[in-house]
Amino acid sequence: MTSGLALRMNSVCRKTNGRSVIIAMDHGSIAGPMPGIEKPAHIVSACAEAGVDGILTTKGFVDASRDAWDRGTGLVLRMTGGFTVLDGKFAEEMIMSAETAVSYGAVCGAVTVKFGHEREGDFIRQASLAIDACHRYGLPVMVEAMARGTMRGAEFPANDAAAIALASRAAAELGADIIKTYYTGSPESFRKVTEGCPVPVVVLGGAKTDNVRQVFQDIFDSLQGGGKGIAVGRNIWQYDNLPGMLEAVMGLVHHDWSVDQACDLIDEK
């Protein structure tokens, strides 16, 4: 590991506990102006004030909010995409070079690999080459490891523990520095993912839910299962009390809060 890569990893995952709070705001390039991210500078300011470790987003979002960024807020820049909800094929393409990510001041690149997709080989190849290119510049890469398809002849859900364990390890084998993936539903099943993966694993948030306690419970349980934090979007910034949600997830990840403590902060039962 080069010094540059090591220093940038310290911007994403804290040296004190190896954990990370990353707020995902890369949805606009796929779904347009979703409620909660209409004003990029506003949400970036809230995240900077809360002291989050990183923001996962796109070039245009950064351009629209650059005056709101704080020196302590790491930019995790999305490098794959190339589709919208209008098309529906959800096939990842490389849309950014390593050079551009570095020029934007990113501390980490982000690519998605959809294991089990009909274009699985293409996604694996482009992710591997992107990791190689980023590492030449000392830029770590987060791989969003997703799994779909069948296993032993049967379809499996998106959070299937065996499939997620396979996808996470496969992404790490490509050279990923951090894995973003689904929480598998229990600390015991998630520990099979984290123990089989030699790099940090953070959980994504998925579709918006009104059950805030469950959001907090999943974060808490993922940490008990060896997870290293979160890369969550809608289930934080689509909640009315954004500052409270940010403080709560920071407490859960970095200060070992209980679920009750997080719920009490935002008056959730």
C-alpha positions as CSV (number, residue, x, y, z in Angstrom):
1,M,0.0,0.0,0.0
2,T,1.4,3.4,-1.0
3,S,1.5,6.3,1.5
4,G,-1.1,8.2,-0.6
5,L,-3.5,5.3,-0.6
6,A,-3.0,4.7,3.2
7,L,-3.6,8.4,4.0
8,R,-6.7,8.5,1.9
9,M,-8.1,5.3,3.5
10,N,-7.6,7.1,6.9
11,S,-9.9,9.8,5.5
12,V,-12.6,7.2,4.8
13,C,-12.2,4.8,7.8
14,R,-11.1,6.3,11.0
15,K,-7.8,5.1,12.5
16,T,-9.4,5.0,16.0
17,N,-11.9,2.3,15.2
18,G,-11.6,1.5,11.5
19,R,-15.3,2.5,11.0
20,S,-16.9,4.9,8.6
21,V,-20.1,7.0,8.2
22,I,-20.6,7.6,4.5
23,I,-23.7,9.4,3.3
24,A,-24.7,8.3,-0.2
25,M,-26.0,11.1,-2.5
26,D,-25.4,9.6,-5.9
27,H,-29.1,9.0,-6.6
28,G,-29.7,12.0,-8.8
29,S,-27.9,10.6,-11.8
30,I,-30.2,7.6,-11.9
31,A,-33.5,8.9,-10.5
32,G,-33.4,12.7,-10.9
33,P,-34.2,15.3,-8.2
34,M,-35.4,13.0,-5.4
35,P,-36.8,14.7,-2.3
36,G,-34.0,15.4,0.1
37,I,-31.3,16.1,-2.5
38,E,-32.8,18.9,-4.4
39,K,-30.4,21.4,-2.9
40,P,-26.9,19.8,-2.9
41,A,-25.2,22.6,-0.9
42,H,-27.8,22.3,1.9
43,I,-27.3,18.6,2.5
44,V,-23.5,18.8,2.2
45,S,-23.4,21.5,4.8
46,A,-25.5,19.4,7.2
47,C,-23.1,16.4,6.7
48,A,-20.0,18.6,7.2
49,E,-21.5,20.0,10.4
50,A,-22.2,16.5,11.7
51,G,-18.7,15.4,11.0
52,V,-19.5,12.5,8.7
53,D,-16.5,10.7,7.3
54,G,-17.5,10.8,3.6
55,I,-20.1,11.6,1.0
56,L,-20.6,9.3,-1.9
57,T,-21.7,11.4,-4.9
58,T,-21.2,12.5,-8.5
59,K,-19.2,15.2,-10.3
60,G,-22.2,17.4,-10.9
61,F,-23.3,17.2,-7.3
62,V,-19.8,18.3,-6.2
63,D,-19.8,21.2,-8.7
64,A,-23.2,22.3,-7.3
65,S,-22.1,22.2,-3.7
66,R,-18.3,22.8,-3.6
67,D,-18.5,25.9,-1.3
68,A,-20.3,23.8,1.3
69,W,-17.6,21.1,1.6
70,D,-15.4,21.0,4.8
71,R,-11.8,19.9,4.7
72,G,-12.7,16.9,7.0
73,T,-15.4,15.6,4.7
74,G,-14.0,13.0,2.3
75,L,-15.3,12.8,-1.2
76,V,-16.1,9.3,-2.4
77,L,-16.7,9.8,-6.1
78,R,-18.9,7.5,-8.2
79,M,-17.0,6.2,-11.3
80,T,-19.6,3.8,-12.7
81,G,-23.2,4.3,-13.8
82,G,-24.5,5.0,-17.3
83,F,-28.2,4.2,-16.8
84,T,-31.4,5.8,-15.4
85,V,-34.7,4.4,-14.2
86,L,-36.1,5.4,-17.6
87,D,-34.1,2.6,-19.2
88,G,-34.3,-0.1,-16.6
89,K,-31.4,-2.2,-17.7
90,F,-29.2,-1.2,-14.8
91,A,-26.0,-2.1,-16.6
92,E,-22.9,-0.5,-15.1
93,E,-20.5,1.4,-17.4
94,M,-17.3,3.3,-16.6
95,I,-18.2,7.0,-16.7
96,M,-15.1,8.5,-15.1
97,S,-11.4,8.1,-15.2
98,A,-9.0,7.8,-12.3
99,E,-7.4,11.0,-13.3
100,T,-10.7,12.9,-13.1
101,A,-11.4,11.4,-9.6
102,V,-8.1,12.6,-8.4
103,S,-8.6,16.1,-10.0
104,Y,-11.8,16.4,-8.1
105,G,-10.0,15.8,-4.8
106,A,-11.6,12.5,-4.1
107,V,-10.3,10.4,-1.3
108,C,-11.9,7.3,-2.7
109,G,-13.4,6.1,-6.0
110,A,-16.6,4.0,-6.1
111,V,-17.6,1.4,-8.6
112,T,-20.5,-1.1,-8.7
113,V,-20.2,-4.8,-9.6
114,K,-23.4,-6.7,-10.1
115,F,-22.4,-10.3,-9.6
116,G,-24.7,-12.8,-11.3
117,H,-25.8,-10.2,-13.9
118,E,-25.8,-11.4,-17.5
119,R,-22.9,-8.9,-18.0
120,E,-21.0,-10.1,-14.9
121,G,-17.7,-10.6,-16.7
122,D,-17.8,-7.0,-18.2
123,F,-18.5,-5.5,-14.7
124,I,-15.7,-7.5,-13.1
125,R,-13.2,-6.6,-15.8
126,Q,-14.0,-2.8,-15.7
127,A,-13.9,-2.7,-11.9
128,S,-10.6,-4.5,-11.8
129,L,-9.0,-2.2,-14.4
130,A,-10.5,0.8,-12.6
131,I,-8.9,-0.3,-9.3
132,D,-5.6,-0.7,-11.0
133,A,-5.8,2.8,-12.5
134,C,-6.9,4.3,-9.2
135,H,-4.2,2.6,-7.2
136,R,-1.5,4.0,-9.5
137,Y,-2.6,7.4,-8.1
138,G,-2.8,6.2,-4.5
139,L,-6.6,6.4,-4.7
140,P,-8.6,3.6,-2.8
141,V,-11.7,2.2,-4.3
142,M,-15.0,1.2,-2.8
143,V,-16.8,-1.6,-4.6
144,E,-20.5,-1.8,-4.2
145,A,-20.9,-5.6,-4.4
146,M,-24.4,-6.7,-5.4
147,A,-25.6,-10.2,-6.1
148,R,-28.4,-11.5,-8.2
149,G,-29.4,-14.6,-10.1
150,T,-29.6,-18.2,-8.8
151,M,-27.6,-20.4,-6.5
152,R,-28.0,-24.2,-6.7
153,G,-30.9,-23.7,-9.1
154,A,-32.9,-21.3,-6.8
155,E,-33.3,-17.6,-6.9
156,F,-32.1,-15.7,-3.8
157,P,-33.0,-12.4,-2.3
158,A,-30.7,-9.4,-2.6
159,N,-29.5,-9.8,1.0
160,D,-28.8,-13.5,0.9
161,A,-25.9,-14.2,3.2
162,A,-24.1,-16.8,1.1
163,A,-24.4,-14.7,-2.1
164,I,-23.3,-11.5,-0.3
165,A,-20.3,-13.3,1.2
166,L,-19.3,-14.6,-2.2
167,A,-19.8,-11.1,-3.9
168,S,-17.9,-9.3,-1.1
169,R,-14.9,-11.7,-1.2
170,A,-14.9,-11.6,-5.0
171,A,-14.8,-7.8,-4.9
172,A,-11.9,-7.9,-2.5
173,E,-10.1,-10.3,-4.8
174,L,-10.3,-7.6,-7.5
175,G,-8.3,-5.3,-5.2
176,A,-11.2,-3.3,-3.6
177,D,-10.2,-1.4,-0.5
178,I,-13.7,-1.2,1.0
179,I,-16.9,-3.1,0.3
180,K,-20.4,-1.6,0.3
181,T,-23.1,-4.2,0.3
182,Y,-26.4,-5.3,1.8
183,Y,-26.9,-6.2,5.5
184,T,-27.9,-9.9,5.6
185,G,-30.5,-9.7,8.3
186,S,-28.7,-10.9,11.4
187,P,-25.3,-10.4,13.1
188,E,-24.5,-14.1,12.8
189,S,-25.1,-14.2,9.1
190,F,-23.3,-10.9,8.5
191,R,-20.3,-12.1,10.4
192,K,-19.9,-14.8,7.7
193,V,-19.6,-12.0,5.2
194,T,-17.1,-9.9,7.2
195,E,-15.0,-12.8,8.4
196,G,-14.6,-14.0,4.8
197,C,-13.7,-10.6,3.5
198,P,-10.2,-9.2,4.1
199,V,-11.2,-5.5,3.7
200,P,-13.7,-3.4,5.6
201,V,-17.4,-3.9,4.8
202,V,-20.0,-1.2,5.2
203,V,-23.8,-1.6,4.7
204,L,-26.0,0.2,2.3
205,G,-29.4,1.5,3.1
206,G,-31.6,0.3,0.3
207,A,-35.1,1.5,-0.3
208,K,-36.6,4.2,1.9
209,T,-38.5,2.9,5.0
210,D,-40.6,4.7,7.6
211,N,-39.4,2.3,10.3
212,V,-36.5,4.4,11.7
213,R,-35.9,2.0,14.6
214,Q,-35.3,-0.8,12.1
215,V,-32.8,1.3,10.2
216,F,-30.9,1.9,13.5
217,Q,-31.3,-1.8,14.5
218,D,-29.8,-2.9,11.2
219,I,-26.8,-0.5,11.6
220,F,-26.3,-1.6,15.2
221,D,-26.5,-5.3,14.3
222,S,-24.2,-5.0,11.3
223,L,-21.6,-3.6,13.6
224,Q,-22.0,-6.5,16.0
225,G,-21.5,-8.7,13.0
226,G,-18.1,-7.2,12.2
227,G,-19.3,-4.4,9.9
228,K,-17.3,-1.2,9.7
229,G,-20.1,1.3,9.2
230,I,-22.5,2.6,6.6
231,A,-22.9,4.0,3.2
232,V,-26.6,5.0,3.5
233,G,-28.6,7.7,1.6
234,R,-32.4,7.8,1.4
235,N,-33.0,6.4,4.9
236,I,-31.1,9.4,6.3
237,W,-31.7,12.4,4.0
238,Q,-35.3,11.7,3.3
239,Y,-36.1,11.8,7.0
240,D,-37.5,15.2,8.2
241,N,-35.0,15.6,11.0
242,L,-31.8,15.4,9.0
243,P,-29.5,16.8,11.7
244,G,-30.9,14.3,14.2
245,M,-30.5,11.4,11.8
246,L,-26.9,12.3,11.2
247,E,-26.1,12.6,14.9
248,A,-27.8,9.3,15.5
249,V,-25.9,7.3,13.0
250,M,-22.7,9.0,14.0
251,G,-23.5,7.9,17.6
252,L,-24.2,4.3,16.5
253,V,-21.1,3.9,14.4
254,H,-18.5,5.9,16.3
255,H,-19.7,6.1,19.8
256,D,-21.2,2.7,20.4
257,W,-24.7,4.0,21.0
258,S,-27.5,1.6,21.6
259,V,-30.6,1.6,19.3
260,D,-32.6,3.2,22.2
261,Q,-30.1,6.1,22.5
262,A,-30.4,6.7,18.7
263,C,-34.2,6.5,18.8
264,D,-34.4,8.8,21.9
265,L,-32.4,11.5,20.1
266,I,-35.0,11.8,17.4
267,D,-38.0,10.9,19.6
268,E,-38.7,7.6,17.9
269,K,-40.3,4.7,19.8
